[in-house]
Amino acid sequence: MSVSYQPVQWNRQKKVYDRIMLALIGLFLVTFVVLQLLLQPEITPETLIIRASGLLAFLMLHVILCIGPLSRLNARFMPLLYNRRHLGVSMFVFSLIHGLFNIIQFHSLGDVNPLYSLFTANLQYGSLINFPFQVLGFFALLILFLMAATSHDFWLKNLGPKFWKSLHMMVYIAYGLILFHVMLGVVQLEQSPVWIGTLALGMVLVLGLHLAAAIKTARHEKLEAKNAGEGFQEVCKISDIEENRAKIFTLNGENIAVFKYDGKVSAVSNICRHQHGPLGEGKIVDGCITCPWHGYQYFPGNGQSPPPYTEKLETYEVQIKDEKIYVNPKPHAEGTALPPAQIESQ
């Protein structure tokens, strides 16, 4: 979190992450260039740049899309999620290099505008196999540009978390466009079953991880609610929640995180106001609910961020009877202070 739009969190972890990322990018590029020169000594510098940047960006996009579900499946991947923006912006840069050199190589030597040539060089828009695949890459690049340009918290704050999140969910549209862009390019130019199989394997990996994460989340939130009167519903036993941790429940359409801490139980919205991260998968640190994605914090009793921050969560009434926790799923206004349910000492 930061009060102003400055890189105040440029800590050691981020620096180490960036150095490792740049080292891996450099290693890939050097290895790719050496192999290409050995296998195809006649290759031109332009073609080498197009291939290296395109393949690197495509691999980076797969890594980016896998980080989210991996972090849901195993908390060890959370540090990658914290710093995913840097990887995304780097991926866009290499995508841009790939796109620009393609336009220079194939569309800038004629008598027409290169962008006009991009859309008119192949007019078989009605053909599935012969569809102009470069056009798909162009629109995917526009989406990646919007995401990279709005990756800073300045845009998150001014566009609003909901709109910002919706905008960045367009990465899946970009992925679909790029997948067809690459697949049609392989079919039309390479006609290699090995490349087609590799593309299919990457798609299965991304979809499989997202499906596994969705199944885990659904099981985590599954609840057979029991009406306890006065709007309260039984959710779990006190012993089901670890100290300074939470369980997540969906009650009457409300996504609720129930936290146990210091002999008390409180319930707040499970949705972080920063990037809609799952607060219930985090823990209480220094008396504050701490989002596992980027460290945004909230007091469990009122859902308010510690000053000078101003983010607020909806809060929910909680009761404890016979070692069981009951929650009223009717939300109170953001930042409403509610007395926590006290756990009787044994």
KEKE-3310 file (N, C-alpha, C; in steps of 0.2 Angstrom, whole numbers, plus 5000, padded with zeros to 4 digits):
npx = (5004:5002:5002:5004:5007:5020:5035:5035:5036:5047:5055:5068:5064:5056:5067:5075:5067:5065:5078:5080:5070:5075:5087:5083:5076:5087:5095:5087:5086:5099:5102:5092:5096:5109:5106:5098:5107:5116:5108:5102:5111:5110:5100:5092:5095:5083:5073:5077:5075:5061:5057:5063:5058:5044:5042:5047:5038:5026:5029:5031:5018:5011:5016:5012:4998:4998:5002:4992:4982:4991:4995:4983:4982:4994:5002:5015:5018:5014:5023:5027:5015:5014:5022:5018:5015:5026:5031:5021:5022:5034:5032:5023:5032:5041:5031:5027:5039:5040:5029:5031:5043:5038:5029:5038:5046:5037:5027:5031:5038:5031:5019:5009:5001:5008:5000:4988:4991:4993:4980:4975:4983:4980:4965:4956:4945:4934:4938:4943:4955:4964:4963:4968:4980:4989:4981:4974:4984:4987:4976:4977:4988:4985:4976:4985:4993:4984:4983:4996:4998:4990:4994:4999:4996:4990:4981:4973:4967:4960:4952:4944:4943:4934:4931:4944:4949:4940:4945:4958:4955:4954:4965:4963:4955:4965:4974:4967:4966:4979:4983:4976:4981:4995:4993:4986:4996:5006:5000:4998:5011:5021:5017:5019:5017:5022:5024:5010:5006:5013:5007:4994:4997:5001:4990:4981:4988:4986:4972:4969:4975:4968:4955:4958:4961:4948:4940:4945:4943:4929:4926:4931:4923:4911:4895:4883:4871:4863:4849:4848:4839:4833:4840:4853:4865:4872:4889:4901:4912:4920:4933:4936:4942:4958:4969:4971:4968:4956:4940:4931:4915:4900:4886:4869:4873:4883:4900:4910:4922:4927:4935:4946:4953:4963:4955:4942:4929:4927:4918:4920:4919:4925:4932:4946:4949:4959:4964:4953:4957:4957:4953:4951:4960:4971:4980:4979:4990:4999:4988:4979:4969:4977:4979:4983:4988:4993:4996:4987:4979:4966:4956:4949:4937:4930:4932:4940:4954:4970:4974:4985:4977:4962:4953:4939:4929:4914:4905:4900:4887:4891:4889:4891:4887:4886:4899:4899:4899:4890:4883:4876:4871:4867:4874:4883:4886:4901:4915:4909:4908:4907:4903:4914:4912:4914:4925:4922:4932:4940)
npy = (4994:5011:5029:5039:5040:5032:5023:5016:5003:4997:4986:4975:4962:4964:4969:4958:4949:4955:4955:4941:4938:4946:4940:4927:4930:4935:4924:4915:4922:4922:4909:4905:4913:4908:4894:4896:4902:4891:4881:4887:4896:4905:4914:4930:4945:4952:4942:4934:4942:4944:4930:4927:4937:4935:4921:4922:4931:4924:4913:4919:4925:4913:4909:4920:4918:4906:4909:4914:4904:4894:4900:4900:4887:4883:4891:4894:4900:4913:4924:4926:4931:4943:4951:4951:4961:4967:4957:4956:4969:4968:4957:4963:4972:4964:4958:4970:4973:4961:4963:4976:4973:4963:4971:4980:4971:4964:4973:4986:4989:4991:5001:5006:5011:5004:4999:4999:4989:4978:4974:4972:4964:4950:4945:4935:4933:4926:4913:4899:4892:4899:4912:4929:4929:4938:4950:4946:4946:4959:4965:4959:4964:4977:4976:4971:4982:4991:4986:4986:4999:5004:4998:5003:5009:5021:5021:5011:5017:5028:5023:5014:4999:4989:4992:4992:4980:4972:4977:4972:4958:4956:4950:4937:4937:4942:4932:4921:4927:4928:4914:4909:4917:4912:4899:4898:4904:4894:4884:4889:4893:4885:4872:4861:4847:4846:4858:4862:4853:4857:4869:4866:4858:4869:4876:4867:4866:4879:4880:4869:4871:4883:4877:4867:4876:4883:4872:4869:4881:4882:4871:4875:4886:4880:4877:4871:4880:4883:4889:4900:4908:4925:4929:4924:4912:4896:4893:4886:4877:4884:4878:4875:4885:4891:4900:4918:4916:4913:4907:4905:4909:4908:4916:4919:4925:4933:4935:4930:4932:4924:4928:4922:4928:4933:4928:4931:4933:4939:4945:4949:4957:4946:4952:4961:4978:4983:4974:4966:4954:4938:4940:4931:4921:4926:4932:4937:4950:4959:4964:4967:4962:4955:4956:4942:4945:4958:4964:4973:4980:4978:4982:4970:4972:4983:4983:4993:5001:5004:5021:5031:5026:5023:5013:5003:4989:4979:4974:4961:4954:4943:4929:4917:4901:4888:4883:4885:4895:4908:4918:4933:4936:4948:4963:4976:4994:4999:4999:4999:4998:4984:4974:4961:4943:4935:4922:4910:4906:4891)
npz = (5000:4997:5001:4991:4973:4971:4970:4983:4988:4983:4987:4994:4990:4978:4970:4969:4963:4951:4946:4944:4935:4924:4922:4918:4906:4899:4898:4891:4878:4874:4873:4863:4852:4849:4846:4835:4826:4824:4819:4808:4799:4789:4793:4795:4803:4806:4806:4816:4827:4826:4829:4841:4850:4849:4853:4866:4872:4871:4879:4891:4893:4895:4907:4915:4916:4922:4935:4943:4946:4951:4963:4970:4972:4979:4992:4991:4979:4980:4981:4968:4963:4969:4962:4949:4939:4934:4926:4917:4911:4905:4896:4887:4881:4874:4865:4858:4852:4844:4836:4829:4822:4813:4806:4800:4793:4784:4779:4776:4765:4754:4743:4750:4765:4780:4791:4784:4774:4783:4786:4773:4765:4766:4762:4765:4775:4777:4778:4788:4790:4782:4787:4790:4800:4806:4809:4821:4830:4830:4836:4849:4854:4856:4867:4876:4877:4883:4895:4900:4900:4910:4922:4933:4950:4950:4940:4944:4956:4951:4940:4947:4957:4952:4938:4934:4936:4928:4916:4916:4916:4903:4898:4895:4884:4875:4876:4870:4857:4853:4854:4843:4833:4833:4831:4818:4811:4812:4806:4793:4788:4794:4796:4805:4815:4827:4833:4833:4842:4854:4856:4859:4871:4879:4880:4887:4899:4905:4905:4913:4925:4929:4930:4941:4951:4952:4956:4969:4975:4975:4983:4995:4998:4999:5007:5018:5023:5038:5045:5059:5065:5067:5056:5056:5051:5053:5051:5054:5066:5080:5082:5069:5062:5061:5072:5070:5057:5043:5037:5022:5016:5006:5008:5005:4993:4997:4998:5011:5023:5038:5052:5065:5080:5094:5104:5099:5086:5070:5055:5038:5022:5009:4999:4993:4993:4984:4973:4972:4979:4988:5004:5014:5012:5017:5032:5049:5053:5064:5071:5060:5046:5033:5016:5005:4992:4989:5001:5007:5021:5034:5048:5058:5066:5061:5047:5042:5034:5041:5047:5037:5027:5017:5013:5014:5021:5019:5033:5045:5056:5069:5079:5093:5098:5108:5104:5091:5076:5070:5057:5051:5035:5030:5024:5033:5031:5022:5032:5044:5062:5071:5086:5090:5091:5106:5111:5123:5136:5139)
capx = (5000:5006:4998:5004:5008:5027:5037:5038:5037:5052:5059:5073:5060:5055:5073:5078:5062:5066:5085:5079:5067:5079:5092:5080:5075:5093:5097:5083:5087:5106:5101:5088:5100:5114:5103:5096:5113:5119:5103:5100:5116:5108:5094:5093:5094:5076:5069:5079:5072:5054:5056:5065:5053:5038:5042:5048:5032:5021:5030:5029:5011:5008:5019:5008:4992:4998:5004:4986:4979:4996:4995:4977:4983:4999:5004:5022:5018:5012:5028:5026:5009:5015:5026:5017:5014:5033:5032:5016:5024:5040:5029:5021:5037:5043:5026:5028:5045:5038:5024:5034:5047:5034:5026:5043:5048:5032:5022:5033:5042:5026:5017:5003:5003:5010:4994:4983:4993:4992:4973:4972:4987:4976:4958:4952:4942:4929:4941:4945:4962:4968:4962:4974:4982:4992:4976:4973:4990:4987:4971:4979:4993:4981:4974:4991:4995:4980:4984:5002:4998:4986:4996:5001:4991:4987:4975:4968:4963:4956:4947:4940:4945:4929:4932:4951:4949:4937:4950:4964:4953:4954:4970:4960:4953:4971:4977:4963:4968:4986:4983:4974:4987:5001:4991:4985:5003:5010:4996:4999:5018:5026:5013:5022:5013:5026:5022:5003:5005:5016:5002:4989:4999:5001:4983:4979:4991:4983:4965:4969:4977:4962:4950:4959:4960:4941:4937:4948:4939:4922:4926:4933:4917:4904:4892:4876:4869:4858:4846:4848:4835:4835:4844:4859:4866:4877:4894:4906:4914:4926:4939:4937:4946:4965:4971:4973:4966:4949:4937:4927:4909:4896:4879:4865:4877:4888:4907:4912:4928:4926:4942:4947:4959:4963:4949:4936:4928:4923:4917:4920:4919:4931:4935:4950:4947:4964:4963:4948:4960:4954:4956:4951:4966:4977:4980:4980:4996:4999:4981:4976:4968:4982:4978:4988:4990:4998:4997:4983:4977:4960:4955:4944:4931:4927:4934:4943:4961:4973:4976:4981:4973:4955:4949:4934:4925:4907:4906:4894:4886:4893:4887:4894:4883:4888:4905:4897:4899:4884:4884:4871:4874:4865:4880:4883:4890:4908:4918:4904:4911:4903:4907:4916:4909:4919:4926:4923:4938:4939)
capy = (5000:5018:5035:5042:5035:5032:5016:5015:4996:4994:4983:4970:4956:4966:4969:4951:4946:4958:4953:4934:4939:4949:4935:4922:4933:4935:4917:4912:4925:4920:4902:4905:4915:4903:4888:4898:4903:4885:4877:4891:4901:4910:4918:4937:4948:4954:4936:4932:4946:4942:4924:4927:4941:4932:4915:4924:4934:4919:4909:4924:4925:4907:4909:4925:4915:4901:4911:4915:4898:4891:4904:4898:4880:4882:4898:4896:4904:4920:4929:4927:4935:4950:4955:4949:4966:4968:4952:4958:4974:4965:4953:4968:4975:4960:4958:4976:4972:4956:4966:4981:4970:4960:4976:4982:4965:4961:4977:4993:4990:4992:5008:5007:5012:4997:4997:4997:4983:4973:4972:4970:4959:4944:4946:4929:4934:4921:4906:4898:4890:4905:4919:4933:4928:4944:4954:4944:4948:4966:4967:4956:4969:4983:4974:4971:4989:4994:4983:4988:5007:5005:4993:5007:5010:5027:5020:5007:5021:5033:5020:5010:4992:4985:4993:4991:4972:4970:4979:4967:4952:4955:4946:4930:4938:4943:4925:4918:4930:4926:4907:4908:4920:4908:4892:4899:4905:4888:4880:4892:4893:4880:4865:4857:4844:4846:4865:4862:4849:4861:4874:4862:4857:4875:4878:4862:4868:4885:4878:4864:4875:4887:4872:4865:4882:4884:4867:4870:4887:4880:4866:4879:4890:4876:4878:4870:4885:4882:4895:4899:4913:4932:4930:4921:4906:4893:4892:4881:4877:4888:4874:4874:4891:4892:4907:4923:4914:4914:4903:4909:4906:4912:4916:4923:4928:4937:4932:4933:4929:4924:4928:4921:4931:4936:4926:4934:4931:4944:4943:4955:4955:4943:4955:4966:4984:4984:4971:4960:4948:4934:4941:4925:4917:4929:4931:4943:4952:4966:4966:4968:4957:4956:4953:4938:4947:4964:4966:4978:4978:4981:4980:4965:4974:4988:4983:5000:5001:5009:5027:5036:5023:5025:5008:5000:4983:4978:4970:4956:4952:4937:4926:4911:4898:4880:4882:4886:4902:4910:4924:4936:4938:4955:4967:4983:4998:4999:5003:4999:4994:4979:4970:4954:4938:4933:4915:4909:4902:4884)
capz = (5000:4997:5001:4985:4968:4971:4971:4990:4990:4979:4992:4992:4987:4971:4966:4968:4958:4944:4943:4942:4929:4918:4920:4914:4900:4895:4897:4885:4872:4872:4871:4857:4846:4848:4843:4828:4822:4823:4815:4802:4799:4785:4796:4795:4810:4807:4807:4822:4832:4826:4832:4848:4854:4849:4857:4873:4874:4871:4885:4897:4894:4898:4914:4919:4916:4927:4942:4947:4949:4956:4970:4974:4974:4984:4994:4989:4973:4981:4979:4961:4961:4971:4957:4942:4935:4931:4921:4912:4907:4901:4891:4882:4878:4869:4861:4854:4847:4839:4831:4825:4817:4808:4801:4796:4788:4779:4777:4776:4759:4748:4741:4754:4773:4783:4794:4779:4772:4788:4786:4767:4762:4765:4763:4766:4782:4778:4778:4795:4789:4779:4790:4791:4808:4809:4812:4827:4834:4831:4842:4855:4856:4858:4873:4881:4878:4888:4902:4903:4902:4916:4927:4939:4955:4949:4936:4949:4960:4947:4937:4952:4957:4948:4931:4933:4936:4922:4910:4916:4914:4895:4896:4893:4877:4872:4876:4864:4850:4852:4853:4836:4829:4833:4828:4811:4808:4811:4800:4786:4787:4797:4795:4809:4820:4834:4835:4835:4849:4859:4857:4863:4878:4883:4882:4892:4905:4907:4907:4918:4932:4931:4933:4947:4956:4953:4960:4976:4978:4976:4989:5001:5000:4999:5014:5019:5028:5043:5048:5066:5067:5066:5050:5057:5048:5055:5046:5056:5073:5082:5081:5062:5060:5064:5075:5065:5050:5042:5033:5017:5015:5002:5011:5001:4987:5000:4999:5017:5027:5045:5055:5072:5083:5101:5107:5096:5079:5066:5048:5034:5015:5007:4993:4995:4989:4980:4966:4973:4981:4993:5010:5018:5011:5021:5039:5053:5055:5068:5072:5054:5041:5028:5010:5003:4986:4989:5008:5010:5028:5037:5055:5058:5069:5057:5040:5039:5033:5046:5044:5033:5021:5017:5010:5019:5019:5022:5039:5046:5063:5071:5086:5095:5102:5109:5101:5084:5074:5066:5053:5048:5029:5028:5025:5035:5026:5022:5038:5050:5067:5075:5091:5088:5095:5111:5112:5130:5138:5141)
cpx = (5004:5001:4998:5007:5016:5029:5039:5039:5042:5057:5064:5070:5059:5061:5076:5073:5064:5073:5084:5076:5071:5085:5089:5079:5081:5096:5093:5085:5094:5105:5098:5092:5105:5112:5101:5101:5116:5114:5102:5105:5114:5102:5096:5092:5086:5072:5071:5076:5065:5053:5058:5060:5047:5037:5043:5042:5027:5022:5029:5022:5008:5010:5014:5001:4992:4999:4998:4983:4984:4996:4989:4978:4988:5002:5011:5023:5016:5017:5028:5020:5010:5018:5024:5016:5021:5033:5027:5019:5030:5037:5026:5026:5040:5038:5026:5034:5043:5034:5027:5039:5044:5031:5032:5045:5043:5027:5024:5037:5037:5024:5012:5005:5003:5004:4989:4985:4992:4985:4971:4977:4984:4969:4953:4949:4937:4932:4944:4953:4966:4966:4968:4976:4986:4988:4975:4978:4990:4982:4973:4984:4990:4978:4979:4994:4991:4981:4991:5002:4994:4988:4998:4995:4987:4980:4970:4964:4958:4951:4942:4942:4940:4931:4940:4952:4946:4942:4955:4962:4953:4960:4968:4958:4960:4974:4973:4965:4975:4987:4981:4979:4993:4999:4990:4992:5007:5006:4998:5006:5022:5023:5017:5018:5016:5024:5015:5002:5007:5011:4997:4991:4999:4994:4980:4981:4987:4976:4965:4970:4971:4956:4951:4959:4952:4938:4939:4944:4932:4921:4927:4927:4911:4902:4885:4874:4863:4855:4845:4843:4838:4840:4851:4859:4872:4883:4899:4907:4919:4933:4941:4942:4953:4965:4974:4972:4958:4947:4932:4921:4905:4889:4875:4868:4882:4895:4910:4918:4927:4933:4941:4954:4958:4957:4942:4935:4924:4923:4917:4920:4926:4935:4939:4948:4953:4963:4958:4952:4956:4956:4956:4956:4972:4977:4980:4987:4996:4992:4976:4975:4973:4981:4984:4991:4995:4999:4993:4980:4970:4959:4949:4937:4927:4928:4937:4951:4964:4975:4983:4977:4966:4950:4945:4931:4918:4909:4899:4893:4888:4891:4890:4889:4885:4894:4904:4897:4893:4885:4878:4873:4871:4871:4879:4887:4897:4911:4914:4907:4906:4907:4908:4913:4915:4919:4926:4929:4936:4941)
cpy = (5006:5023:5038:5037:5035:5025:5014:5008:4993:4991:4978:4964:4958:4966:4963:4948:4949:4956:4945:4934:4941:4943:4929:4924:4933:4929:4914:4915:4923:4913:4901:4907:4911:4897:4890:4899:4896:4881:4881:4897:4907:4915:4925:4940:4950:4948:4933:4936:4945:4935:4924:4931:4938:4926:4917:4927:4929:4915:4913:4924:4919:4907:4914:4922:4909:4903:4912:4909:4894:4894:4902:4890:4879:4889:4899:4900:4911:4925:4931:4932:4942:4954:4953:4955:4968:4963:4953:4963:4972:4961:4957:4971:4971:4958:4964:4975:4967:4959:4971:4978:4966:4965:4979:4977:4964:4967:4985:4994:4991:5000:5010:5008:5005:4995:4995:4990:4977:4970:4970:4966:4953:4946:4940:4928:4929:4914:4905:4896:4896:4912:4923:4934:4934:4949:4952:4946:4955:4968:4964:4961:4975:4982:4974:4978:4992:4992:4985:4996:5008:5001:4997:5008:5016:5026:5015:5011:5025:5029:5016:5003:4988:4986:4991:4983:4970:4971:4974:4960:4951:4952:4939:4931:4939:4936:4921:4920:4928:4918:4906:4911:4915:4901:4893:4900:4899:4884:4882:4892:4888:4873:4860:4854:4845:4853:4865:4858:4853:4866:4871:4861:4863:4877:4874:4864:4873:4883:4873:4867:4879:4882:4869:4870:4883:4879:4868:4876:4885:4875:4870:4883:4886:4876:4876:4874:4882:4888:4895:4905:4920:4933:4927:4914:4902:4891:4886:4881:4881:4884:4873:4879:4891:4899:4911:4921:4915:4908:4907:4905:4911:4911:4921:4928:4933:4933:4935:4929:4930:4923:4926:4924:4933:4934:4929:4931:4937:4942:4950:4952:4952:4946:4961:4972:4986:4981:4965:4954:4945:4935:4935:4920:4920:4927:4937:4945:4959:4968:4967:4962:4959:4952:4949:4941:4952:4967:4972:4976:4982:4978:4975:4967:4979:4988:4989:4998:5006:5015:5028:5033:5024:5019:5005:4994:4983:4973:4966:4955:4945:4935:4919:4908:4890:4879:4882:4893:4903:4917:4927:4939:4945:4960:4974:4987:4998:5002:5003:4995:4990:4975:4963:4949:4935:4925:4914:4904:4896:4883)
cpz = (5000:4997:4994:4980:4967:4973:4978:4992:4986:4984:4989:4988:4979:4967:4965:4963:4951:4941:4941:4936:4923:4917:4916:4907:4896:4893:4891:4879:4869:4869:4864:4851:4844:4844:4836:4824:4820:4818:4808:4801:4794:4787:4796:4802:4812:4809:4814:4828:4832:4830:4839:4852:4854:4853:4864:4875:4875:4877:4891:4898:4897:4906:4918:4920:4921:4934:4946:4950:4953:4963:4974:4976:4979:4985:4993:4983:4974:4980:4972:4959:4963:4966:4950:4937:4931:4925:4915:4908:4902:4895:4885:4878:4872:4864:4856:4849:4842:4834:4827:4820:4812:4803:4797:4790:4782:4776:4776:4769:4753:4747:4746:4762:4776:4787:4789:4776:4776:4787:4779:4763:4761:4767:4764:4773:4783:4778:4785:4794:4786:4781:4791:4798:4810:4812:4819:4832:4835:4837:4848:4858:4859:4865:4878:4882:4883:4895:4905:4904:4908:4922:4934:4944:4954:4945:4940:4953:4957:4943:4941:4951:4952:4941:4929:4932:4930:4916:4910:4915:4906:4893:4893:4885:4873:4871:4870:4858:4848:4851:4846:4831:4828:4829:4821:4808:4807:4806:4793:4784:4788:4795:4799:4815:4827:4837:4837:4841:4855:4861:4861:4870:4882:4885:4887:4899:4908:4909:4913:4925:4934:4934:4940:4953:4958:4957:4967:4979:4980:4982:4995:5003:5000:5006:5013:5025:5032:5046:5055:5069:5067:5061:5050:5054:5051:5050:5048:5063:5074:5080:5073:5059:5064:5067:5070:5058:5049:5038:5028:5016:5010:5005:5007:4996:4990:5001:5006:5020:5034:5048:5063:5075:5090:5105:5105:5089:5076:5059:5044:5027:5013:5001:4995:4990:4984:4973:4967:4975:4987:5000:5015:5017:5014:5028:5043:5055:5059:5069:5066:5049:5035:5021:5007:4996:4986:4996:5011:5016:5030:5044:5055:5061:5065:5050:5037:5039:5039:5043:5042:5027:5022:5015:5016:5016:5022:5028:5041:5053:5064:5078:5087:5100:5102:5104:5093:5082:5069:5063:5050:5041:5026:5029:5028:5031:5027:5028:5044:5056:5070:5080:5089:5093:5099:5111:5120:5131:5141:5148)
residu = (MET:SER:VAL:SER:TYR:GLN:PRO:VAL:GLN:TRP:ASN:ARG:GLN:LYS:LYS:VAL:TYR:ASP:ARG:ILE:MET:LEU:ALA:LEU:ILE:GLY:LEU:PHE:LEU:VAL:THR:PHE:VAL:VAL:LEU:GLN:LEU:LEU:LEU:GLN:PRO:GLU:ILE:THR:PRO:GLU:THR:LEU:ILE:ILE:ARG:ALA:SER:GLY:LEU:LEU:ALA:PHE:LEU:MET:LEU:HIS:VAL:ILE:LEU:CYS:ILE:GLY:PRO:LEU:SER:ARG:LEU:ASN:ALA:ARG:PHE:MET:PRO:LEU:LEU:TYR:ASN:ARG:ARG:HIS:LEU:GLY:VAL:SER:MET:PHE:VAL:PHE:SER:LEU:ILE:HIS:GLY:LEU:PHE:ASN:ILE:ILE:GLN:PHE:HIS:SER:LEU:GLY:ASP:VAL:ASN:PRO:LEU:TYR:SER:LEU:PHE:THR:ALA:ASN:LEU:GLN:TYR:GLY:SER:LEU:ILE:ASN:PHE:PRO:PHE:GLN:VAL:LEU:GLY:PHE:PHE:ALA:LEU:LEU:ILE:LEU:PHE:LEU:MET:ALA:ALA:THR:SER:HIS:ASP:PHE:TRP:LEU:LYS:ASN:LEU:GLY:PRO:LYS:PHE:TRP:LYS:SER:LEU:HIS:MET:MET:VAL:TYR:ILE:ALA:TYR:GLY:LEU:ILE:LEU:PHE:HIS:VAL:MET:LEU:GLY:VAL:VAL:GLN:LEU:GLU:GLN:SER:PRO:VAL:TRP:ILE:GLY:THR:LEU:ALA:LEU:GLY:MET:VAL:LEU:VAL:LEU:GLY:LEU:HIS:LEU:ALA:ALA:ALA:ILE:LYS:THR:ALA:ARG:HIS:GLU:LYS:LEU:GLU:ALA:LYS:ASN:ALA:GLY:GLU:GLY:PHE:GLN:GLU:VAL:CYS:LYS:ILE:SER:ASP:ILE:GLU:GLU:ASN:ARG:ALA:LYS:ILE:PHE:THR:LEU:ASN:GLY:GLU:ASN:ILE:ALA:VAL:PHE:LYS:TYR:ASP:GLY:LYS:VAL:SER:ALA:VAL:SER:ASN:ILE:CYS:ARG:HIS:GLN:HIS:GLY:PRO:LEU:GLY:GLU:GLY:LYS:ILE:VAL:ASP:GLY:CYS:ILE:THR:CYS:PRO:TRP:HIS:GLY:TYR:GLN:TYR:PHE:PRO:GLY:ASN:GLY:GLN:SER:PRO:PRO:PRO:TYR:THR:GLU:LYS:LEU:GLU:THR:TYR:GLU:VAL:GLN:ILE:LYS:ASP:GLU:LYS:ILE:TYR:VAL:ASN:PRO:LYS:PRO:HIS:ALA:GLU:GLY:THR:ALA:LEU:PRO:PRO:ALA:GLN:ILE:GLU:SER:GLN)
# end
